[in-house]
Amino acid sequence: MEAIWGQLPQQLINGITIGGVYALIAIGYTMVYGILLMLNFAHGEIYMIGGFVGWWVLTAFSPGEMTTMNPFLLIIIMIIAGIGFTGVLGMAIERFAYRPLRKYPRVNLLLSAFGMSILLQNLVLKFQGAKVHFFRTSSLIPEHLQSIEFGGVVFSFMRIVVIVVSILLMAILTLFVMKTKVGKAMRATSQDLEAANYLGINTNRIIRLTFFIGSGAGGAAGVLVGLLFNQVDYNVGSTAGLKGFCAAVLGGIGSIPGAMLGGFLIGIVESLGVTFISSTYKDLIAFLILIIVLFFRPQGLLGKKIPEKV
């Protein structure tokens, strides 16, 4: 038991690392739901494509064992490329797969999202194949920085990158939504889309921007996970997308701070479950926590209770 408790600090760091990734994925779900009240089930595949974008960039600038540019700059380019590509992809999906169906029953949007998820997965399977693509991160990490030990806890270089970048992206997004005029328009559109339209807000533009930001966050998460676990394949979006969705629900679907909180909680619970129970049941433990929380607080930890209509 003493040995298990000794692993607790390390597992907390591991949980925070993967929790930051889940939080970024959850943000995409919660932003779209907050404005359109729809669940974008293609978001897991957008995350997966973000991972492939990172792999493309890394492969292009690291044709051999060594990279052709500064490793830190290359990581930044990978993340920016992942955000940009998946952000534009998210806007295209909204324009051609979702917008034409807005006036119809919401089940149509849901079916369209499922169809888009299958389409994206099969497109990647067609053009990238079923094999796992490996990130040659050894060319990015100086040997003396591959791992750093502090207080008995080992921090790998990529783990530090994931924690710092995920928290930085979430901080930038929070400031953007809360402190800018566009962010204010996004919050107004989320509260009442029709009223925002009457007040002169270009709601279509706001929705496009929401899809860009949410999809970009998912794409960044895909790049970070690729760097952390050194691989990506066409099927990784299914489980990660489900975890991100559960994080959004746990924190309170529609709440950006709730998505962040839910992501970190699920990541930490998963990591602790590996230590104290078994890695076999880590997914079960995370979902069990979700069920327990929703039983006592159906709107999620930071979600607002919607009054019933009479």
N, C-alpha and C positions, 0 to 999 in steps of 0.2 A: 504493500500500500504506500509505503514511504517513497518508493521509486516512482509510483504513479503520480503522487502529488508533486514530486520533483519535476515532472514533465509539464505541469500546469502552466508555468509562464511561457514555455515554448508553444504549447497548444493555443494559448490565448493569442499570441502573435500570428500563428497560422490562421486562426479564426478571423482575426481582423483583416488579414491579407485577402482571403477569399471572400470575406464579408463585404469589402470595398467593391469587389467585382460584382457581387450580387446586387449591391446597392445601385451601381451604375445601370445594370440591366433593369432593375425595378423602376428606375426613374423614367425609362422609356415607356413602360406600361402605364405608370401612374399619370404621366403628362397627357398622353393620348386619351386615357379614360376621363381625366379631369375636364377635358374640353368637349369630347364627342360622346362620352359615356359608352365607349366601345372598347373591347379587348383586342389589341393588335397581336394576334397569335402568330403573326409572321416575325415578331420581334426576335425570337430565338434564332431564326435563320439570318437575320440582319447581324446579330452578334457573331454568328459563325462566319459570315462573309467578312466582317471586320478582321477576324483572325487571319483569313486568307490574304486580305490586303496587306497586313503586316508581314506575312510570309513573302508575298511578292516583292515588297520593298526591300526586305532583308536579303532576299536572294539576288535581286538586281544589283545591290551595292556590296555583296559579299560573294562574288563568283567562286572564290577559292576558300582557303582556310582563314584568310584575313580580310577584314573589311577595308573598303577603299576610302573611307572617311572616318571622322571622329566618331567613336561608338556612341557617345552621349547625344551628338547631333543626329545620328542615324535613328536612335530610339525616338527622339522627338519627331522626326520626319515620319516614322512608322505610325505614331499615334495620330499626328495631324492628318496623314493620308487615310487612316482608318476612319477618323471622324468625318472627313470631307466626303469620302466615297459613300459611306453608309448613310450620311445625312442626306445627300442628293438622292440616293436610292429610296430612302424613306419618303421624301417629297414626291418622287415619281409614283410610288405605291399609293400614296394618298390621292394623288391626282387621277390616276387611271383605274384603281381598284376600289377605292372607298368613296370618293366624292360623288360619283354618279349614283350611288346607292343611299345617300344620306336621307333622302325623302321617303325611303321605303322602310318597312319594318326592320328593326335592329338585327333580327336573325339573319337578314341578307348580308349585313356587314360582317357578322360573325362567320358566316359561310365563306364569304370572300376572303377573310383573313386566313381561314384554314386552307383555302385553295392557294393563296399566295405563298403560304408556308411550304406546301408540297411542291409548288412550282419552283421556288428558289432553291430548295434542297435538291431537286432533280436537275436543275440547271448546273449547280455546282458539281454534282455527281457526274454529269455529262462531260463537262469541260475540265474538271480537275481529277476525276477518277475517285475510286473508293479507298485508295491507299492513304495511309497517314502521311502528312507532310511535316517534316521535322525542322524546327528552327535551329540554325547553327549559332546558338548564343555564345558558344565558346569563343567566337571571334569578337564578341562585344565586350566581354568581361575580362579586365586585367587579372592576372593570376592572383595578385595580392589582395584583390577586392572580391574574390569569388564568395567569400564568407567572412563575416565579422562577428566575433563573440563578445557579448556585453552582459555582465551579470549572470552568466550561465546560460544565456539565451543566444542561439545562433541566428544571425540575420544573413540570409543570402543576399547577394547584390540585387537580383531580380525581385526578391520579396520586398526589399526597401523601395525599389522603383514602383512596384504595384501599389504599395501603401501610400507613398507620397503623391503619385500621379492621381490616384482615385480620389484622395481627400482634396487635392488641389482642384480637380475638375468639379467636384461637388460644391466646393466653396465658391468657385467662379460662377457656377450656375445659380446658386442661391443668391449671390449679390446681383446677378443679372435680373433675376425674376423679381427681387424685392426692391431694387434701387433704381431701375431704369424705366423710362416711359413705355418702352416695348413690353417690359415685364409687367407693368401695371395693366397694359392692354391685355396681356395674356391672362392675368388674374381676373380681369373683368369678363373676358370671354368665357373663362372657366365657370364663373358664377352664373352667368346668364347669356348664352350665345345670341339670342334674338335681341335682347335689350342692348347688348354691346353693338350689334349691327345698327340698331336705330340711333345710337349715340354717335355714329360716324366711324366706328372702328372697322377697319377692313378685316373682317373675321376670316375670310379665306386666306389672307396673307398670314394672319396669326396662326391659323391651323397648319399652314405649310411650314412656318417657322418652328412650331411645336414638334412636328414630325422630324424636321431636320435636327433639332436639338436632342430629342429623345432617341432617334436612330443613331445619331453621332455618339451619344453616351454608350449605347450598346456596342457600336463598332469599336470604341476605345477599350471597352471591357474585353472584347475579343482579342485585340492586339495584346493587352496586358496578360491575359491567360495564356496566349501562345508563347509569350516571353517567359512566363513563369513555369509552365509545364513542357515547353519545347516542342509542342506539336499541335496540329489542327487537322480535322477531317470534316467531311460533309455532314456528319451526323452529330457533331458536338452541340449544336444549337438546341436540340430537344430537351435534354436534361437541364442545361443552364437556363434556358428560357422558362422552364417550369419553376426552377428555384427562384428566378427573378420575379416571376408572377406571384409566387407565394410570399416573397419578401414584400412586394407592393401591398398585398392583401393584409399581411400581418401588421404592417405599419399604418395601414389605412389607405385604401386605394383612392387616388386623387390628391394625396398629400405628399409633396416632395420630401419634406423632412421625415415623414413617416416611411417613405420608400428607403431612405438612407438608414434609418433606425432598423427597419425590418431586415435589410440586407446584412448589416453587421450582426444582428442577433442570430439570424440563421447561420451565418458563417461561424460564429463562435460556438453555437450549440452543436453544429456538425463536428467541429474540431474537438470539443470536449467529449462528445459521444464516442469518437474514435479512441480516446484515452481511457475513459472510465467504463465503456461497455464493449463495443466492437465496431470495427470499420464496416462490417456487414450491415449494421443497422443504422448507420449515420443518417441516411435519407429518411428512414422511418422516424427517428428521433426528431428531426427537424419538422416533419409534417405533424407529428404528435403535438409539439409545442404550438404549432399554428392552430390546430384544432382546439387545444385547451384555451388559448388566448381568445379565439373567436367565440367560444362558448360563453365566456364571461363578458366579452366586449366585441360584439358582432361587427362594429364599425372599424375595428382595428385599433392599434395603440394610440395613434394620433389622428384618426379619422373623425369626422363630425357625424353625429347622429342625425339622420334625415327624418324629420317629423312625418308621421303618416298623414295621408290626405283623408279628409272626412267628407 
